[in-house]
Amino acid sequence: MQVANFAMNAWGLEPVHRLAQGIIWVNGPFTGPPIPSIGPIDDPIADEPLPIAGEVVDTDRGPLVFPRRSDLLWPALEFIQAQERDSQAIEDHLADLFSLAPELLEAKQLSGMPVWRNLVWWVLVDLGHHKYGAIERRRGLPRPGGGTMGLYGVTEQGSKMTQRNL
């Protein structure tokens, strides 16, 4: 069931239906014993804070939960709408805004890429020509500690965007 839930969250219901139809077409209908329910129960929720939804990422520190990309889009665009920003400033702003713990900022993917930097990069790709056309990379800059980073500014389309139409 967890696999189906993850798939539905990522792609919607239609691809899961196609997968189920393919499984039935290849294997025939399920004829085994009933599967016990392992889902949530309807007991009252305790007075503890509920976990914030996020993306679980396998890191060098084990699985960690990061903010969802969709939750980062508007805060990033709003920050860039004020003035041009480099990717390091955007990463730092979003990390402060979402109160990320140091272990999240230091965590690396198994490939060695910093998870937070990669997540923010994908947000910038989404805000750029990939999905919204709201920002553009104006030029590259040297990144402190080595490498390069982009300087981003808002496009004419992005200057008109609001949280509602993002």
C-alpha positions, 0 to 999 in steps of 0.5 A, spaced: 500 500 500 505 504 501 508 504 494 501 505 491 501 511 496 507 514 494 506 513 486 499 516 487 502 522 490 508 523 485 504 521 479 496 521 480 491 516 480 491 514 473 498 511 472 497 507 478 490 504 475 494 503 469 499 499 473 494 495 476 491 493 470 497 491 467 499 486 473 492 483 472 493 482 465 499 479 466 498 475 472 490 474 472 486 477 478 488 476 485 486 469 488 490 469 495 488 470 502 485 477 504 490 482 505 490 484 513 488 492 513 495 496 515 492 503 514 491 508 519 485 507 525 480 513 526 482 514 533 483 521 536 490 524 535 494 526 541 496 533 543 502 532 539 505 536 533 503 533 527 509 531 522 510 536 517 509 533 510 516 533 506 520 529 501 524 523 504 531 523 501 536 517 502 542 521 505 549 519 508 546 520 514 540 516 513 533 518 511 531 525 512 525 529 511 526 535 507 521 541 505 517 539 498 519 542 492 512 545 491 512 548 498 519 552 496 517 555 489 513 561 492 518 563 497 524 562 492 520 567 487 518 572 492 525 572 494 528 573 487 522 578 485 525 583 490 532 583 487 537 579 483 539 573 488 545 568 487 543 561 488 547 561 495 543 567 498 537 563 495 539 557 499 540 560 505 534 564 505 530 558 504 533 554 509 532 560 514 525 560 512 524 553 513 528 553 520 532 547 517 537 543 522 544 543 521 544 536 519 539 537 513 544 543 510 550 538 511 547 532 508 549 529 502 546 524 497 549 518 496 553 521 490 556 526 494 552 532 492 549 536 498 541 534 498 539 541 500 543 545 494 540 540 489 533 541 492 534 548 491 537 547 484 531 543 482 526 549 485 530 554 480 529 549 474 522 549 476 521 557 476 525 558 470 523 555 463 522 548 465 515 550 468 513 557 469 518 562 466 518 566 472 526 567 473 532 566 469 539 565 470 543 571 468 550 569 469 555 565 473 559 567 479 564 563 483 561 559 489 565 560 496 569 554 497 569 552 489 565 551 484 560 556 481 553 558 482 548 562 478 545 569 479 538 569 478 533 575 476 525 575 475 522 575 468 517 579 466 512 573 467 515 572 474 514 579 476 506 578 475 506 572 478 503 571 485 502 565 490 495 563 487 497 562 480 504 559 481 
